[in-house]
Amino acid sequence: MGNNEYEIRKSEELGRYLVAARDLTPDDVVLTELPLVYGPKSMPDPEALMPCVGCYKPIFTDVGERCSRCGWPVCSGNCPGLKDPLHHGVECEILSARPECVLDNMADYYRHDALLPLRCALLQYTDDDKWKKLLELQSHMECRVPGTDAYDEADEFTVKYLMNVFINKIDKNVKNKYLNLISGELLHKICGIIDTNALEIRLPNGSELNALYATTCMMEHSCVPNTKHLFNTSGKDVKDKYKITVKVVVPINKGDHVATMYSHALWGTQARRQHLKDTKYFSCKCIRCSDPTELGTYLSAMKCFGDDKGPCDGIHLPEDPLDEETDWACNKCTVKVNNSQINILISEMGEEVENVQMMGGSVNMLENILCRLSTFLHPNHYHLYSIKHSLIQLYGRQSSYMSEEILDKKIKMCKDLIFITKTLDPGNARLSLYSAILHHELHSALVLKSKKATKDGSLRTVDEIRPLIDEAKLSIEAALSSLKDDVEETSGKKLHEVIEKSRLDFVNYCESKNINI
Ligand SMILES: C[S@@+](CC[C@H](N)C(=O)[O-])C[C@H]1O[C@@H](n2cnc3c(N)ncnc32)[C@H](O)[C@@H]1O
């Protein structure tokens, strides 16, 4: 089964997965499809802002417009989405079992995360074909037993809420019509399907949706994915709403597995594998996870811990990165550290980095933490990557950090981070925005450097600045090309506009200096 681009296979280890049916090259489209179903996610501060249940536009909860039948907050009673027969149009029949509106504790009263499970259950009435496809998706119910966090959370926030507040209150005939097959057990299975498979869609208005796709969701995970996916969120053509396009990012040979990434590309192996185990119930064994150096990037490496005589200049890497109990041996001396010690240290450092970033991290604060953590971590460690990525956006942009020395430091940091980013994500499947920022900052530092006077105070000659200009040109082109698939998406679009403006400034600057580029 499949199309010209892929075939669906099945194995004991992976369940269903996709393989390439022919050689595929970057930018080839593996598949496009419409979602089986989608639903809103809660907004970060649901007491203040909630998505309209018709169009997902964020609405202020104190404004008070409500759906005339079920009372859920809406942008307007005339919102066309309220009539969508696969979404609010049908769920409203069930939600109207509780038509009373409240203004206090709204986040508890209107649980937007529970709407997708309800919409999934309603597929049995709205679309039998989609209902069957939904139930074929993996739910991992064998792991989600009572007492596990996943089960208990789903029970409290979704299953009991939907059953007690709505489903058990609706008229029997309504229940038989729309939800003939309904039980707590079925809702738990649906929650398992959503947690295992749902993809997140960010809308231009700031809301987020979770959506399920029949074929895309069969794609397996790899920490070095060979595809990326894009959603149609333009709203131009209603029939293509939230259509997904899966595109090839690096060459895929016929028979190769077609993979996406379920985790964070800039987390180290231990963190990614733990996350995948906790949320998707498998232990990743991809080439990146199997390699102690993470493809030569040393993203998780630590400096030698040392013994009584102090540390040597070696580095610790996991002896077997696929073993959760592995020791981390120094590559130059005999010192070994066990995995749990490393994990504790790394998560403490992670919290510190996060705190500094949350506080808006000034150059001073970032340099301080960089200096402190550099005593323990390899320069390419992912915690240092994150600090440096913030620093390069401040160096050369704040008046006290414009010296040539700082610009040289920024240029080196950008190049180091570009190496890591490119190695981990050669096709810009996940790190396109990071990559665009790095190339843009490199460009800006090179241009600023070309404008700086030399030590004797004279302006640099064209011959002196030529290499800087050539490199700056390549960098800005690389920045724009990293974003080629992101311009439909809000943050990608904004960044593209900023970089495009820098490109125009650069062209004008070169013209003013009579430099051909
Ligand atoms: C989104 S589903 C993928 C489709 C699924 N295999 C099916 O048959 O419906 C995610 C699940 O597939 C399995 N899976 C995906 N990638 C895997 C990998 N690299 N190694 C092992 N299992 C994987 C895991 O069970 C995971 O929870």
The ligand as a Gaussian input file, in Angstrom:
#p B3LYP/6-31G(d) Opt

LIG

0 1
 C        3.391000       8.149000      15.567000
 S        3.479000       6.446000      15.849000
 C        4.156000       5.826000      14.390000
 C        3.240000       4.830000      13.718000
 C        3.094000       3.533000      14.442000
 N        4.294000       2.736000      14.263000
 C        1.863000       2.761000      13.976000
 O        1.977000       1.574000      13.683000
 O        0.790000       3.366000      13.969000
 C        4.730000       6.396000      17.031000
 C        5.063000       5.037000      17.546000
 O        5.761000       4.260000      16.573000
 C        6.828000       3.533000      17.176000
 N        8.107000       4.092000      16.694000
 C        8.281000       5.190000      15.950000
 N        9.588000       5.404000      15.680000
 C       10.253000       4.423000      16.271000
 C       11.640000       4.104000      16.367000
 N       12.580000       4.839000      15.787000
 N       11.985000       2.999000      17.080000
 C       11.038000       2.231000      17.684000
 N        9.710000       2.493000      17.631000
 C        9.322000       3.570000      16.943000
 C        6.697000       3.772000      18.674000
 O        5.907000       2.757000      19.214000
 C        5.984000       5.089000      18.731000
 O        5.274000       5.305000      19.919000

